[in-house]
């Protein structure tokens, strides 16, 4: 499976609680944090929830 590098680009302050929870579940705590996750349906759903707060790139 492919790997995805997820980076938090914007703050979650002022966002909904479920969006803040999703960022924490992904492992992102502050702007500039990056994590690598497998390209799985569960992860893609979480990315869709906070798409306006993160940037995603594929890692080979």
C-alpha positions in Angstrom: 0.0 0.0 0.0 1.0 3.6 -0.6 2.0 5.9 2.3 0.6 9.3 2.8 2.4 12.2 4.4 -0.1 14.4 6.2 1.0 17.9 7.4 -1.1 20.3 9.5 -1.2 23.6 7.6 -3.8 25.5 9.5 -4.9 25.8 13.2 -7.9 23.9 14.6 -8.8 26.8 16.9 -12.3 27.9 16.2 -13.1 24.6 14.5 -15.6 22.0 15.5 -14.8 19.6 18.3 -14.9 16.6 15.9 -12.4 18.3 13.6 -10.0 18.8 16.6 -10.5 15.2 17.6 -9.8 14.0 14.1 -6.5 15.9 14.0 -5.5 14.3 17.3 -6.4 10.8 16.0 -4.2 11.4 13.0 -1.4 12.4 15.4 -1.3 16.1 14.6 -0.9 18.6 17.5 0.3 21.9 16.0 0.8 23.6 12.7 3.8 22.1 10.8 3.5 18.7 12.4 3.7 15.8 9.9 2.8 12.1 10.1 3.0 9.2 7.7 0.0 6.9 7.5 -1.0 4.0 5.2 -3.4 4.8 2.4 -6.5 3.1 3.9 -10.2 4.0 3.7 -10.3 5.0 7.4 -7.4 7.4 7.0 -8.8 8.9 3.8 -12.1 9.5 5.6 -10.3 11.4 8.4 -8.4 13.4 5.8 -11.7 14.3 4.1 -13.0 15.6 7.5 -10.1 18.0 8.0 -9.1 18.6 4.3 -9.2 22.4 4.8 -6.6 22.1 7.7 -4.1 19.7 6.2 -2.0 19.1 3.1 -1.4 15.5 1.9 1.3 14.1 -0.4 2.1 10.6 -1.4 5.4 9.1 -0.2 7.0 6.4 -2.4 
